[in-house]
Amino acid sequence: MSRARIREFFIELFDLQLSTGVLDETIGEAGRAMAPLEASNIACRTALAAALQSGAIKCQVIYL
């Protein structure tokens, strides 16, 4: 989503004027806060893929 659209969203919903700089800073801060979670997620997916490939675990897909 573009910064312009994000600005419009905050103006329309909260009557709050935010600068592009504030939005960039906030988005960057959120990205930095999520970095450890992303690294953990990648490690888990890698371990799961290896376990599935080796046959150490089996997975059954259930369609609802």
C-alpha positions in Angstrom: 0.0 0.0 0.0 1.4 3.4 -0.9 2.3 6.0 1.7 -0.2 8.3 0.1 -3.0 5.8 0.6 -1.9 5.2 4.2 -2.0 8.9 4.8 -5.6 9.1 3.4 -6.6 6.2 5.6 -5.5 8.0 8.7 -7.1 11.2 7.6 -10.4 9.6 6.7 -10.7 7.3 9.8 -9.1 9.3 12.5 -8.8 12.9 11.2 -5.1 12.5 11.8 -2.5 14.1 9.5 0.7 12.1 9.4 3.8 13.0 7.4 5.5 10.6 5.0 8.5 10.7 7.3 6.5 9.5 10.3 5.0 6.7 8.2 8.4 5.6 6.9 9.8 5.7 10.5 6.9 3.7 11.9 7.0 1.1 9.0 10.8 0.7 9.5 10.4 0.3 13.3 7.7 -2.4 12.8 10.0 -4.2 10.3 12.8 -4.2 12.8 10.5 -5.5 15.6 9.4 -8.3 13.3 12.9 -9.4 12.2 13.4 -11.9 15.0 10.0 -13.5 14.4 10.7 -13.8 10.7 14.1 -15.5 11.4 12.3 -17.9 13.8 9.6 -18.6 11.2 12.3 -19.4 8.5 14.1 -21.7 10.9 10.9 -23.6 11.8 9.9 -24.0 8.1 13.4 -25.2 7.2 13.4 -27.8 10.1 9.9 -29.0 9.1 10.9 -29.3 5.5 13.9 -31.3 6.4 11.9 -33.6 8.7 9.3 -34.2 6.1 11.9 -34.9 3.4 13.8 -37.4 5.7 10.6 -39.2 6.6 11.1 -38.4 10.3 7.5 -37.1 10.4 4.6 -37.7 8.2 1.9 -35.1 7.3 -1.6 -35.7 6.3 -3.6 -32.9 4.7 -7.2 -32.6 5.6 -9.4 -30.5 3.4 -12.4 -28.9 5.1 
